[in-house]
Structure formats: structure tokens, C-alpha cells
Amino acid sequence: MIAIKQVVNELETLPPEYFQDVVNYIKYLKNTKTINIPETMILSEASLSKEWNTPEEDEAWANL
């Protein structure tokens, strides 16, 4: 696992003109990894449940 210290060390050697790119990427990661993915999963659950909640699906997964 990468420690915060390693990230800071990399940032200290990065030219200042890349700082905004780093900030933008951090924001992108925060939005896609913590907000959008779970939200998408929650929003799709109702429509996918029509396929999941069937006797055929129950039988297919019964041995697992």
C-alpha cells in the first residue's frame, strides 16, 4: 500500500504546472470511486431485480 508520505514525495518533485492536473485527478477519483459507482449500483438495483428475482435464477444459484 502506498503511504501518504510516498505521494507527498512525488508531489514535491512534480513541476508546478502539473498541480492542477493532480487536483483534477484526485477530484475525479473521489467522484467516481466513492459517489458514482455506489449510486449507480443502487439506482440499477430495481431494474435488475426483475431479472434476478426469478425461480430460474434461484435454481441456478442454489448450489453456490
PDB file of N, H, CA, C and O in Angstrom:
ATOM      1  N   MET A   1       0.837  -1.184   0.000  1.00  0.00           N
ATOM      2  CA  MET A   1       0.000   0.000   0.000  1.00  0.00           C
ATOM      3  C   MET A   1       0.881   1.247   0.000  1.00  0.00           C
ATOM      4  O   MET A   1       1.875   1.326   0.722  1.00  0.00           O
ATOM      5  N   ILE A   2       0.503   2.193  -0.804  1.00  0.00           N
ATOM      6  H   ILE A   2      -0.304   2.129  -1.390  1.00  0.00           H
ATOM      7  CA  ILE A   2       1.278   3.427  -0.891  1.00  0.00           C
ATOM      8  C   ILE A   2       0.905   4.332   0.276  1.00  0.00           C
ATOM      9  O   ILE A   2      -0.270   4.580   0.548  1.00  0.00           O
ATOM     10  N   ALA A   3       1.924   4.811   0.948  1.00  0.00           N
ATOM     11  H   ALA A   3       2.878   4.610   0.727  1.00  0.00           H
ATOM     12  CA  ALA A   3       1.705   5.698   2.085  1.00  0.00           C
ATOM     13  C   ALA A   3       1.581   7.139   1.607  1.00  0.00           C
ATOM     14  O   ALA A   3       2.068   7.491   0.533  1.00  0.00           O
ATOM     15  N   ILE A   4       0.936   7.953   2.401  1.00  0.00           N
ATOM     16  H   ILE A   4       0.540   7.667   3.273  1.00  0.00           H
ATOM     17  CA  ILE A   4       0.775   9.368   2.072  1.00  0.00           C
ATOM     18  C   ILE A   4       2.152  10.005   1.877  1.00  0.00           C
ATOM     19  O   ILE A   4       2.322  10.888   1.036  1.00  0.00           O
ATOM     20  N   LYS A   5       3.117   9.557   2.647  1.00  0.00           N
ATOM     21  H   LYS A   5       2.979   8.840   3.330  1.00  0.00           H
ATOM     22  CA  LYS A   5       4.470  10.083   2.531  1.00  0.00           C
ATOM     23  C   LYS A   5       5.021   9.908   1.110  1.00  0.00           C
ATOM     24  O   LYS A   5       5.671  10.805   0.574  1.00  0.00           O
ATOM     25  N   GLN A   6       4.756   8.758   0.515  1.00  0.00           N
ATOM     26  H   GLN A   6       4.228   8.029   0.950  1.00  0.00           H
ATOM     27  CA  GLN A   6       5.218   8.499  -0.846  1.00  0.00           C
ATOM     28  C   GLN A   6       4.544   9.447  -1.840  1.00  0.00           C
ATOM     29  O   GLN A   6       5.187   9.951  -2.761  1.00  0.00           O
ATOM     30  N   VAL A   7       3.257   9.684  -1.650  1.00  0.00           N
ATOM     31  H   VAL A   7       2.734   9.275  -0.902  1.00  0.00           H
ATOM     32  CA  VAL A   7       2.535  10.603  -2.538  1.00  0.00           C
ATOM     33  C   VAL A   7       3.108  12.004  -2.393  1.00  0.00           C
ATOM     34  O   VAL A   7       3.339  12.686  -3.391  1.00  0.00           O
ATOM     35  N   VAL A   8       3.339  12.437  -1.164  1.00  0.00           N
ATOM     36  H   VAL A   8       3.151  11.883  -0.353  1.00  0.00           H
ATOM     37  CA  VAL A   8       3.895  13.763  -0.916  1.00  0.00           C
ATOM     38  C   VAL A   8       5.281  13.876  -1.544  1.00  0.00           C
ATOM     39  O   VAL A   8       5.603  14.905  -2.138  1.00  0.00           O
ATOM     40  N   ASN A   9       6.101  12.841  -1.423  1.00  0.00           N
ATOM     41  H   ASN A   9       5.839  12.005  -0.941  1.00  0.00           H
ATOM     42  CA  ASN A   9       7.437  12.863  -2.024  1.00  0.00           C
ATOM     43  C   ASN A   9       7.348  13.042  -3.535  1.00  0.00           C
ATOM     44  O   ASN A   9       8.126  13.795  -4.121  1.00  0.00           O
ATOM     45  N   GLU A  10       6.406  12.357  -4.161  1.00  0.00           N
ATOM     46  H   GLU A  10       5.773  11.746  -3.685  1.00  0.00           H
ATOM     47  CA  GLU A  10       6.225  12.504  -5.607  1.00  0.00           C
ATOM     48  C   GLU A  10       5.765  13.921  -5.952  1.00  0.00           C
ATOM     49  O   GLU A  10       6.237  14.515  -6.922  1.00  0.00           O
ATOM     50  N   LEU A  11       4.843  14.455  -5.153  1.00  0.00           N
ATOM     51  H   LEU A  11       4.459  13.973  -4.366  1.00  0.00           H
ATOM     52  CA  LEU A  11       4.354  15.813  -5.398  1.00  0.00           C
ATOM     53  C   LEU A  11       5.470  16.845  -5.277  1.00  0.00           C
ATOM     54  O   LEU A  11       5.499  17.825  -6.021  1.00  0.00           O
ATOM     55  N   GLU A  12       6.375  16.626  -4.350  1.00  0.00           N
ATOM     56  H   GLU A  12       6.351  15.830  -3.745  1.00  0.00           H
ATOM     57  CA  GLU A  12       7.477  17.575  -4.146  1.00  0.00           C
ATOM     58  C   GLU A  12       8.415  17.637  -5.346  1.00  0.00           C
ATOM     59  O   GLU A  12       9.103  18.640  -5.536  1.00  0.00           O
ATOM     60  N   THR A  13       8.453  16.594  -6.151  1.00  0.00           N
ATOM     61  H   THR A  13       7.894  15.779  -5.997  1.00  0.00           H
ATOM     62  CA  THR A  13       9.330  16.591  -7.327  1.00  0.00           C
ATOM     63  C   THR A  13       8.586  16.938  -8.612  1.00  0.00           C
ATOM     64  O   THR A  13       9.182  17.007  -9.686  1.00  0.00           O
ATOM     65  N   LEU A  14       7.293  17.154  -8.491  1.00  0.00           N
ATOM     66  H   LEU A  14       6.808  17.099  -7.618  1.00  0.00           H
ATOM     67  CA  LEU A  14       6.471  17.448  -9.659  1.00  0.00           C
ATOM     68  C   LEU A  14       6.559  18.935 -10.011  1.00  0.00           C
ATOM     69  O   LEU A  14       6.489  19.787  -9.125  1.00  0.00           O
ATOM     70  N   PRO A  15       6.709  19.245 -11.280  1.00  0.00           N
ATOM     71  CA  PRO A  15       6.715  20.655 -11.676  1.00  0.00           C
ATOM     72  C   PRO A  15       5.362  21.306 -11.355  1.00  0.00           C
ATOM     73  O   PRO A  15       4.320  20.670 -11.514  1.00  0.00           O
ATOM     74  N   PRO A  16       5.372  22.552 -10.911  1.00  0.00           N
ATOM     75  CA  PRO A  16       4.131  23.229 -10.502  1.00  0.00           C
ATOM     76  C   PRO A  16       3.054  23.270 -11.581  1.00  0.00           C
ATOM     77  O   PRO A  16       1.867  23.317 -11.257  1.00  0.00           O
ATOM     78  N   GLU A  17       3.433  23.254 -12.828  1.00  0.00           N
ATOM     79  H   GLU A  17       4.397  23.216 -13.091  1.00  0.00           H
ATOM     80  CA  GLU A  17       2.415  23.331 -13.890  1.00  0.00           C
ATOM     81  C   GLU A  17       1.526  22.090 -13.934  1.00  0.00           C
ATOM     82  O   GLU A  17       0.508  22.094 -14.626  1.00  0.00           O
ATOM     83  N   TYR A  18       1.887  21.027 -13.211  1.00  0.00           N
ATOM     84  H   TYR A  18       2.714  21.023 -12.649  1.00  0.00           H
ATOM     85  CA  TYR A  18       1.069  19.812 -13.169  1.00  0.00           C
ATOM     86  C   TYR A  18       0.154  19.746 -11.944  1.00  0.00           C
ATOM     87  O   TYR A  18      -0.655  18.826 -11.825  1.00  0.00           O
ATOM     88  N   PHE A  19       0.279  20.708 -11.044  1.00  0.00           N
ATOM     89  H   PHE A  19       0.936  21.455 -11.142  1.00  0.00           H
ATOM     90  CA  PHE A  19      -0.504  20.657  -9.811  1.00  0.00           C
ATOM     91  C   PHE A  19      -2.014  20.634 -10.065  1.00  0.00           C
ATOM     92  O   PHE A  19      -2.737  19.880  -9.416  1.00  0.00           O
ATOM     93  N   GLN A  20      -2.487  21.444 -10.992  1.00  0.00           N
ATOM     94  H   GLN A  20      -1.899  22.058 -11.520  1.00  0.00           H
ATOM     95  CA  GLN A  20      -3.917  21.474 -11.272  1.00  0.00           C
ATOM     96  C   GLN A  20      -4.384  20.132 -11.824  1.00  0.00           C
ATOM     97  O   GLN A  20      -5.490  19.688 -11.518  1.00  0.00           O
ATOM     98  N   ASP A  21      -3.550  19.485 -12.635  1.00  0.00           N
ATOM     99  H   ASP A  21      -2.652  19.846 -12.883  1.00  0.00           H
ATOM    100  CA  ASP A  21      -3.897  18.153 -13.146  1.00  0.00           C
ATOM    101  C   ASP A  21      -4.029  17.154 -12.007  1.00  0.00           C
ATOM    102  O   ASP A  21      -4.924  16.309 -12.012  1.00  0.00           O
ATOM    103  N   VAL A  22      -3.139  17.256 -11.037  1.00  0.00           N
ATOM    104  H   VAL A  22      -2.412  17.943 -11.033  1.00  0.00           H
ATOM    105  CA  VAL A  22      -3.190  16.354  -9.883  1.00  0.00           C
ATOM    106  C   VAL A  22      -4.479  16.580  -9.094  1.00  0.00           C
ATOM    107  O   VAL A  22      -5.156  15.625  -8.714  1.00  0.00           O
ATOM    108  N   VAL A  23      -4.809  17.832  -8.855  1.00  0.00           N
ATOM    109  H   VAL A  23      -4.259  18.608  -9.164  1.00  0.00           H
ATOM    110  CA  VAL A  23      -6.033  18.158  -8.123  1.00  0.00           C
ATOM    111  C   VAL A  23      -7.253  17.649  -8.892  1.00  0.00           C
ATOM    112  O   VAL A  23      -8.163  17.065  -8.302  1.00  0.00           O
ATOM    113  N   ASN A  24      -7.271  17.870 -10.193  1.00  0.00           N
ATOM    114  H   ASN A  24      -6.533  18.345 -10.672  1.00  0.00           H
ATOM    115  CA  ASN A  24      -8.393  17.397 -11.008  1.00  0.00           C
ATOM    116  C   ASN A  24      -8.513  15.882 -10.952  1.00  0.00           C
ATOM    117  O   ASN A  24      -9.622  15.352 -10.879  1.00  0.00           O
ATOM    118  N   TYR A  25      -7.394  15.185 -10.985  1.00  0.00           N
ATOM    119  H   TYR A  25      -6.494  15.616 -11.044  1.00  0.00           H
ATOM    120  CA  TYR A  25      -7.424  13.726 -10.940  1.00  0.00           C
ATOM    121  C   TYR A  25      -7.912  13.225  -9.580  1.00  0.00           C
ATOM    122  O   TYR A  25      -8.670  12.258  -9.504  1.00  0.00           O
ATOM    123  N   ILE A  26      -7.484  13.870  -8.536  1.00  0.00           N
ATOM    124  H   ILE A  26      -6.868  14.655  -8.598  1.00  0.00           H
ATOM    125  CA  ILE A  26      -7.954  13.491  -7.188  1.00  0.00           C
ATOM    126  C   ILE A  26      -9.466  13.666  -7.098  1.00  0.00           C
ATOM    127  O   ILE A  26     -10.163  12.798  -6.573  1.00  0.00           O
ATOM    128  N   LYS A  27      -9.970  14.783  -7.607  1.00  0.00           N
ATOM    129  H   LYS A  27      -9.403  15.488  -8.033  1.00  0.00           H
ATOM    130  CA  LYS A  27     -11.416  15.010  -7.602  1.00  0.00           C
ATOM    131  C   LYS A  27     -12.138  13.952  -8.432  1.00  0.00           C
ATOM    132  O   LYS A  27     -13.193  13.454  -8.039  1.00  0.00           O
ATOM    133  N   TYR A  28     -11.560  13.617  -9.580  1.00  0.00           N
ATOM    134  H   TYR A  28     -10.703  14.022  -9.899  1.00  0.00           H
ATOM    135  CA  TYR A  28     -12.137  12.574 -10.429  1.00  0.00           C
ATOM    136  C   TYR A  28     -12.220  11.246  -9.675  1.00  0.00           C
ATOM    137  O   TYR A  28     -13.259  10.586  -9.682  1.00  0.00           O
ATOM    138  N   LEU A  29     -11.128  10.862  -9.030  1.00  0.00           N
ATOM    139  H   LEU A  29     -10.284  11.398  -9.024  1.00  0.00           H
ATOM    140  CA  LEU A  29     -11.116   9.603  -8.278  1.00  0.00           C
ATOM    141  C   LEU A  29     -12.156   9.614  -7.164  1.00  0.00           C
ATOM    142  O   LEU A  29     -12.872   8.632  -6.966  1.00  0.00           O
ATOM    143  N   LYS A  30     -12.236  10.714  -6.448  1.00  0.00           N
ATOM    144  H   LYS A  30     -11.655  11.511  -6.609  1.00  0.00           H
ATOM    145  CA  LYS A  30     -13.205  10.795  -5.360  1.00  0.00           C
ATOM    146  C   LYS A  30     -14.633  10.662  -5.878  1.00  0.00           C
ATOM    147  O   LYS A  30     -15.461   9.992  -5.260  1.00  0.00           O
ATOM    148  N   ASN A  31     -14.917  11.288  -6.988  1.00  0.00           N
ATOM    149  H   ASN A  31     -14.245  11.832  -7.490  1.00  0.00           H
ATOM    150  CA  ASN A  31     -16.269  11.230  -7.543  1.00  0.00           C
ATOM    151  C   ASN A  31     -16.609   9.875  -8.119  1.00  0.00           C
ATOM    152  O   ASN A  31     -17.715   9.377  -7.906  1.00  0.00           O
ATOM    153  N   THR A  32     -15.698   9.271  -8.836  1.00  0.00           N
ATOM    154  H   THR A  32     -14.800   9.675  -9.009  1.00  0.00           H
ATOM    155  CA  THR A  32     -16.025   8.003  -9.491  1.00  0.00           C
ATOM    156  C   THR A  32     -15.935   6.815  -8.556  1.00  0.00           C
ATOM    157  O   THR A  32     -16.683   5.852  -8.719  1.00  0.00           O
ATOM    158  N   LYS A  33     -15.060   6.855  -7.602  1.00  0.00           N
ATOM    159  H   LYS A  33     -14.452   7.638  -7.470  1.00  0.00           H
ATOM    160  CA  LYS A  33     -14.858   5.704  -6.732  1.00  0.00           C
ATOM    161  C   LYS A  33     -15.774   5.698  -5.518  1.00  0.00           C
ATOM    162  O   LYS A  33     -16.119   4.628  -5.016  1.00  0.00           O
ATOM    163  N   THR A  34     -16.171   6.855  -5.042  1.00  0.00           N
ATOM    164  H   THR A  34     -15.891   7.724  -5.450  1.00  0.00           H
ATOM    165  CA  THR A  34     -16.951   6.870  -3.801  1.00  0.00           C
ATOM    166  C   THR A  34     -18.391   7.310  -3.977  1.00  0.00           C
ATOM    167  O   THR A  34     -19.233   6.993  -3.137  1.00  0.00           O
ATOM    168  N   ILE A  35     -18.695   8.031  -5.042  1.00  0.00           N
ATOM    169  H   ILE A  35     -18.011   8.288  -5.724  1.00  0.00           H
ATOM    170  CA  ILE A  35     -20.056   8.547  -5.177  1.00  0.00           C
ATOM    171  C   ILE A  35     -20.792   7.876  -6.319  1.00  0.00           C
ATOM    172  O   ILE A  35     -21.848   7.282  -6.103  1.00  0.00           O
ATOM    173  N   ASN A  36     -20.268   7.954  -7.510  1.00  0.00           N
ATOM    174  H   ASN A  36     -19.409   8.436  -7.685  1.00  0.00           H
ATOM    175  CA  ASN A  36     -20.992   7.497  -8.690  1.00  0.00           C
ATOM    176  C   ASN A  36     -21.184   5.990  -8.755  1.00  0.00           C
ATOM    177  O   ASN A  36     -22.259   5.533  -9.146  1.00  0.00           O
ATOM    178  N   ILE A  37     -20.208   5.227  -8.396  1.00  0.00           N
ATOM    179  H   ILE A  37     -19.335   5.599  -8.079  1.00  0.00           H
ATOM    180  CA  ILE A  37     -20.339   3.782  -8.518  1.00  0.00           C
ATOM    181  C   ILE A  37     -21.409   3.234  -7.574  1.00  0.00           C
ATOM    182  O   ILE A  37     -22.308   2.528  -8.031  1.00  0.00           O
ATOM    183  N   PRO A  38     -21.346   3.530  -6.281  1.00  0.00           N
ATOM    184  CA  PRO A  38     -22.423   3.012  -5.426  1.00  0.00           C
ATOM    185  C   PRO A  38     -23.797   3.563  -5.816  1.00  0.00           C
ATOM    186  O   PRO A  38     -24.793   2.842  -5.756  1.00  0.00           O
ATOM    187  N   GLU A  39     -23.853   4.824  -6.212  1.00  0.00           N
ATOM    188  H   GLU A  39     -23.044   5.409  -6.261  1.00  0.00           H
ATOM    189  CA  GLU A  39     -25.124   5.406  -6.611  1.00  0.00           C
ATOM    190  C   GLU A  39     -25.680   4.682  -7.835  1.00  0.00           C
ATOM    191  O   GLU A  39     -26.875   4.396  -7.907  1.00  0.00           O
ATOM    192  N   THR A  40     -24.820   4.393  -8.778  1.00  0.00           N
ATOM    193  H   THR A  40     -23.849   4.625  -8.719  1.00  0.00           H
ATOM    194  CA  THR A  40     -25.238   3.665  -9.973  1.00  0.00           C
ATOM    195  C   THR A  40     -25.744   2.282  -9.604  1.00  0.00           C
ATOM    196  O   THR A  40     -26.748   1.814 -10.139  1.00  0.00           O
ATOM    197  N   MET A  41     -25.048   1.639  -8.694  1.00  0.00           N
ATOM    198  H   MET A  41     -24.232   2.020  -8.258  1.00  0.00           H
ATOM    199  CA  MET A  41     -25.467   0.308  -8.271  1.00  0.00           C
ATOM    200  C   MET A  41     -26.845   0.365  -7.618  1.00  0.00           C
ATOM    201  O   MET A  41     -27.702  -0.478  -7.880  1.00  0.00           O
ATOM    202  N   ILE A  42     -27.044   1.354  -6.778  1.00  0.00           N
ATOM    203  H   ILE A  42     -26.347   2.039  -6.565  1.00  0.00           H
ATOM    204  CA  ILE A  42     -28.335   1.484  -6.088  1.00  0.00           C
ATOM    205  C   ILE A  42     -29.446   1.780  -7.080  1.00  0.00           C
ATOM    206  O   ILE A  42     -30.534   1.210  -6.998  1.00  0.00           O
ATOM    207  N   LEU A  43     -29.165   2.678  -8.019  1.00  0.00           N
ATOM    208  H   LEU A  43     -28.281   3.141  -8.086  1.00  0.00           H
ATOM    209  CA  LEU A  43     -30.191   3.050  -8.992  1.00  0.00           C
ATOM    210  C   LEU A  43     -30.547   1.912  -9.940  1.00  0.00           C
ATOM    211  O   LEU A  43     -31.682   1.825 -10.408  1.00  0.00           O
ATOM    212  N   SER A  44     -29.584   1.040 -10.225  1.00  0.00           N
ATOM    213  H   SER A  44     -28.662   1.111  -9.845  1.00  0.00           H
ATOM    214  CA  SER A  44     -29.856  -0.059 -11.157  1.00  0.00           C
ATOM    215  C   SER A  44     -30.477  -1.278 -10.476  1.00  0.00           C
ATOM    216  O   SER A  44     -30.968  -2.182 -11.152  1.00  0.00           O
ATOM    217  N   GLU A  45     -30.457  -1.307  -9.161  1.00  0.00           N
ATOM    218  H   GLU A  45     -30.058  -0.572  -8.612  1.00  0.00           H
ATOM    219  CA  GLU A  45     -30.946  -2.481  -8.434  1.00  0.00           C
ATOM    220  C   GLU A  45     -32.402  -2.812  -8.761  1.00  0.00           C
ATOM    221  O   GLU A  45     -32.739  -3.980  -8.956  1.00  0.00           O
ATOM    222  N   ALA A  46     -33.248  -1.818  -8.821  1.00  0.00           N
ATOM    223  H   ALA A  46     -32.974  -0.870  -8.662  1.00  0.00           H
ATOM    224  CA  ALA A  46     -34.666  -2.069  -9.070  1.00  0.00           C
ATOM    225  C   ALA A  46     -34.898  -2.694 -10.441  1.00  0.00           C
ATOM    226  O   ALA A  46     -35.677  -3.638 -10.573  1.00  0.00           O
ATOM    227  N   SER A  47     -34.224  -2.172 -11.457  1.00  0.00           N
ATOM    228  H   SER A  47     -33.591  -1.405 -11.350  1.00  0.00           H
ATOM    229  CA  SER A  47     -34.439  -2.725 -12.798  1.00  0.00           C
ATOM    230  C   SER A  47     -33.807  -4.109 -12.937  1.00  0.00           C
ATOM    231  O   SER A  47     -34.362  -4.978 -13.609  1.00  0.00           O
ATOM    232  N   LEU A  48     -32.646  -4.319 -12.306  1.00  0.00           N
ATOM    233  H   LEU A  48     -32.195  -3.613 -11.760  1.00  0.00           H
ATOM    234  CA  LEU A  48     -32.003  -5.627 -12.398  1.00  0.00           C
ATOM    235  C   LEU A  48     -32.723  -6.685 -11.562  1.00  0.00           C
ATOM    236  O   LEU A  48     -32.649  -7.875 -11.867  1.00  0.00           O
ATOM    237  N   SER A  49     -33.406  -6.260 -10.528  1.00  0.00           N
ATOM    238  H   SER A  49     -33.466  -5.293 -10.280  1.00  0.00           H
ATOM    239  CA  SER A  49     -34.086  -7.236  -9.676  1.00  0.00           C
ATOM    240  C   SER A  49     -35.159  -8.000 -10.442  1.00  0.00           C
ATOM    241  O   SER A  49     -35.507  -9.121 -10.071  1.00  0.00           O
ATOM    242  N   LYS A  50     -35.684  -7.398 -11.509  1.00  0.00           N
ATOM    243  H   LYS A  50     -35.401  -6.488 -11.810  1.00  0.00           H
ATOM    244  CA  LYS A  50     -36.670  -8.100 -12.330  1.00  0.00           C
ATOM    245  C   LYS A  50     -36.058  -9.367 -12.937  1.00  0.00           C
ATOM    246  O   LYS A  50     -36.735 -10.381 -13.108  1.00  0.00           O
ATOM    247  N   GLU A  51     -34.772  -9.284 -13.254  1.00  0.00           N
ATOM    248  H   GLU A  51     -34.222  -8.460 -13.115  1.00  0.00           H
ATOM    249  CA  GLU A  51     -34.068 -10.442 -13.815  1.00  0.00           C
ATOM    250  C   GLU A  51     -33.569 -11.383 -12.723  1.00  0.00           C
ATOM    251  O   GLU A  51     -33.558 -12.601 -12.900  1.00  0.00           O
ATOM    252  N   TRP A  52     -33.162 -10.815 -11.604  1.00  0.00           N
ATOM    253  H   TRP A  52     -33.171  -9.825 -11.461  1.00  0.00           H
ATOM    254  CA  TRP A  52     -32.577 -11.617 -10.530  1.00  0.00           C
ATOM    255  C   TRP A  52     -33.616 -12.399  -9.736  1.00  0.00           C
ATOM    256  O   TRP A  52     -33.387 -13.559  -9.392  1.00  0.00           O
ATOM    257  N   ASN A  53     -34.712 -11.798  -9.452  1.00  0.00           N
ATOM    258  H   ASN A  53     -34.897 -10.856  -9.731  1.00  0.00           H
ATOM    259  CA  ASN A  53     -35.701 -12.392  -8.553  1.00  0.00           C
ATOM    260  C   ASN A  53     -36.685 -13.275  -9.313  1.00  0.00           C
ATOM    261  O   ASN A  53     -37.871 -12.967  -9.435  1.00  0.00           O
ATOM    262  N   THR A  54     -36.154 -14.372  -9.811  1.00  0.00           N
ATOM    263  H   THR A  54     -35.191 -14.622  -9.712  1.00  0.00           H
ATOM    264  CA  THR A  54     -36.995 -15.324 -10.542  1.00  0.00           C
ATOM    265  C   THR A  54     -36.688 -16.721 -10.036  1.00  0.00           C
ATOM    266  O   THR A  54     -35.593 -16.961  -9.528  1.00  0.00           O
ATOM    267  N   PRO A  55     -37.614 -17.638 -10.161  1.00  0.00           N
ATOM    268  CA  PRO A  55     -37.352 -19.022  -9.754  1.00  0.00           C
ATOM    269  C   PRO A  55     -36.176 -19.626 -10.524  1.00  0.00           C
ATOM    270  O   PRO A  55     -35.416 -20.423  -9.972  1.00  0.00           O
ATOM    271  N   GLU A  56     -36.024 -19.249 -11.796  1.00  0.00           N
ATOM    272  H   GLU A  56     -36.641 -18.602 -12.244  1.00  0.00           H
ATOM    273  CA  GLU A  56     -34.904 -19.775 -12.591  1.00  0.00           C
ATOM    274  C   GLU A  56     -33.563 -19.336 -12.035  1.00  0.00           C
ATOM    275  O   GLU A  56     -32.623 -20.129 -11.968  1.00  0.00           O
ATOM    276  N   GLU A  57     -33.472 -18.090 -11.642  1.00  0.00           N
ATOM    277  H   GLU A  57     -34.235 -17.446 -11.697  1.00  0.00           H
ATOM    278  CA  GLU A  57     -32.225 -17.587 -11.055  1.00  0.00           C
ATOM    279  C   GLU A  57     -31.963 -18.262  -9.713  1.00  0.00           C
ATOM    280  O   GLU A  57     -30.828 -18.644  -9.427  1.00  0.00           O
ATOM    281  N   ASP A  58     -32.988 -18.412  -8.896  1.00  0.00           N
ATOM    282  H   ASP A  58     -33.909 -18.102  -9.129  1.00  0.00           H
ATOM    283  CA  ASP A  58     -32.819 -19.079  -7.603  1.00  0.00           C
ATOM    284  C   ASP A  58     -32.283 -20.500  -7.802  1.00  0.00           C
ATOM    285  O   ASP A  58     -31.389 -20.940  -7.079  1.00  0.00           O
ATOM    286  N   GLU A  59     -32.828 -21.197  -8.770  1.00  0.00           N
ATOM    287  H   GLU A  59     -33.554 -20.840  -9.357  1.00  0.00           H
ATOM    288  CA  GLU A  59     -32.361 -22.560  -9.045  1.00  0.00           C
ATOM    289  C   GLU A  59     -30.923 -22.570  -9.544  1.00  0.00           C
ATOM    290  O   GLU A  59     -30.132 -23.429  -9.154  1.00  0.00           O
ATOM    291  N   ALA A  60     -30.586 -21.620 -10.401  1.00  0.00           N
ATOM    292  H   ALA A  60     -31.228 -20.922 -10.717  1.00  0.00           H
ATOM    293  CA  ALA A  60     -29.230 -21.570 -10.958  1.00  0.00           C
ATOM    294  C   ALA A  60     -28.178 -21.318  -9.878  1.00  0.00           C
ATOM    295  O   ALA A  60     -27.063 -21.830  -9.976  1.00  0.00           O
ATOM    296  N   TRP A  61     -28.512 -20.548  -8.867  1.00  0.00           N
ATOM    297  H   TRP A  61     -29.418 -20.132  -8.787  1.00  0.00           H
ATOM    298  CA  TRP A  61     -27.547 -20.190  -7.832  1.00  0.00           C
ATOM    299  C   TRP A  61     -27.691 -21.045  -6.569  1.00  0.00           C
ATOM    300  O   TRP A  61     -26.959 -20.814  -5.606  1.00  0.00           O
ATOM    301  N   ALA A  62     -28.571 -21.988  -6.535  1.00  0.00           N
ATOM    302  H   ALA A  62     -29.165 -22.176  -7.318  1.00  0.00           H
ATOM    303  CA  ALA A  62     -28.853 -22.766  -5.334  1.00  0.00           C
ATOM    304  C   ALA A  62     -27.644 -23.554  -4.816  1.00  0.00           C
ATOM    305  O   ALA A  62     -27.522 -23.765  -3.609  1.00  0.00           O
ATOM    306  N   ASN A  63     -26.764 -23.984  -5.697  1.00  0.00           N
ATOM    307  H   ASN A  63     -26.863 -23.812  -6.677  1.00  0.00           H
ATOM    308  CA  ASN A  63     -25.627 -24.801  -5.288  1.00  0.00           C
ATOM    309  C   ASN A  63     -24.413 -24.004  -4.870  1.00  0.00           C
ATOM    310  O   ASN A  63     -23.392 -24.593  -4.517  1.00  0.00           O
ATOM    311  N   LEU A  64     -24.486 -22.708  -4.897  1.00  0.00           N
ATOM    312  H   LEU A  64     -25.316 -22.230  -5.184  1.00  0.00           H
ATOM    313  CA  LEU A  64     -23.318 -21.891  -4.556  1.00  0.00           C
ATOM    314  C   LEU A  64     -23.304 -21.440  -3.129  1.00  0.00           C
ATOM    315  O   LEU A  64     -22.377 -20.746  -2.710  1.00  0.00           O
TER     316      LEU A  64
END
